């Protein structure tokens, strides 16, 4: 895997987030030069391995070298105490 999320932070916390809150997703290239040719296409939220919502759908895409993107969590349909995962999807840009 070429690019990996390293942190998810918000102005108030780095472990507990509220619905509708803005968070910053930060990733690293893992010193792999091929990441220079990749764009982050989407940032998605998952609950128990099941897709929940799209937090970012790039148009234009976010170049992977920007290394972070601020997104907004959904303001509803989040269950207090549940664990959610965020995934970035990226693709080669010729």
C-alpha positions in Angstrom: 0.0 0.0 0.0 1.5 3.2 -1.1 -0.3 5.8 1.0 -1.6 5.5 4.5 -3.7 7.6 6.9 -1.6 8.8 9.8 -4.0 10.9 11.8 -7.5 12.2 12.0 -7.9 15.4 14.1 -10.4 18.1 14.9 -10.1 21.4 16.7 -11.5 19.9 19.9 -10.0 16.4 20.0 -8.1 13.7 18.2 -10.2 10.7 19.4 -13.8 11.7 19.9 -15.8 13.7 17.2 -19.3 15.1 17.1 -21.7 14.9 14.2 -21.3 17.8 11.8 -17.8 18.5 13.0 -15.0 19.3 10.6 -12.0 16.9 10.8 -8.7 16.9 9.1 -7.5 13.6 7.5 -3.7 13.4 7.1 -1.8 10.7 5.2 1.7 9.8 4.4 3.3 8.6 1.2 5.5 6.0 2.9 8.6 7.4 1.0 7.3 5.9 -2.2 7.9 8.1 -5.2 5.1 6.5 -7.2 2.6 8.3 -4.9 3.6 11.5 -6.7 1.4 10.3 -9.6 -1.6 9.5 -7.5 -4.7 11.7 -6.6 -7.0 11.1 -3.6 -10.4 10.5 -5.2 -12.6 9.9 -2.2 -12.6 9.9 1.6 -15.2 7.5 2.9 -16.7 6.7 6.3 -17.3 3.1 7.3 -19.2 1.5 10.3 -18.3 -2.1 11.2 -16.7 -2.5 7.7 -19.9 -1.3 5.9 -19.9 1.9 3.9 -21.7 4.7 5.7 -21.1 7.9 3.7 -18.7 9.8 1.5 -16.9 12.7 3.1 -15.0 13.8 0.1 -15.5 13.1 -3.6 -12.8 15.0 -5.4 -13.7 17.1 -8.4 -11.0 18.0 -9.0 -9.2 15.3 -7.0 -6.9 16.1 -4.1 -3.3 15.5 -5.1 -1.9 12.9 -2.7 1.1 15.2 -2.1 -1.1 17.7 -0.3 -1.0 15.1 2.5 -4.3 16.3 4.2 -7.9 17.2 3.6 -10.4 18.8 5.8 -13.9 17.2 5.6 -17.2 17.5 7.5 -18.8 14.5 9.3 -22.4 13.8 8.6 -24.7 15.8 10.9 -27.1 12.9 11.4 -27.2 9.1 11.3 -24.1 8.7 13.5 -24.6 6.5 16.6 -23.0 7.7 19.8 -20.3 5.3 21.0 -20.0 3.4 17.7 -16.6 3.0 16.1 -16.2 4.4 12.6 -13.3 4.0 10.2 -12.2 6.4 7.5 -10.6 5.2 4.2 -9.0 7.1 1.4 -9.2 5.9 -2.1 -6.6 7.0 -4.6 -5.7 6.3 -8.2 -2.9 6.8 -10.7 -3.1 10.0 -12.7 -1.3 9.7 -16.1 
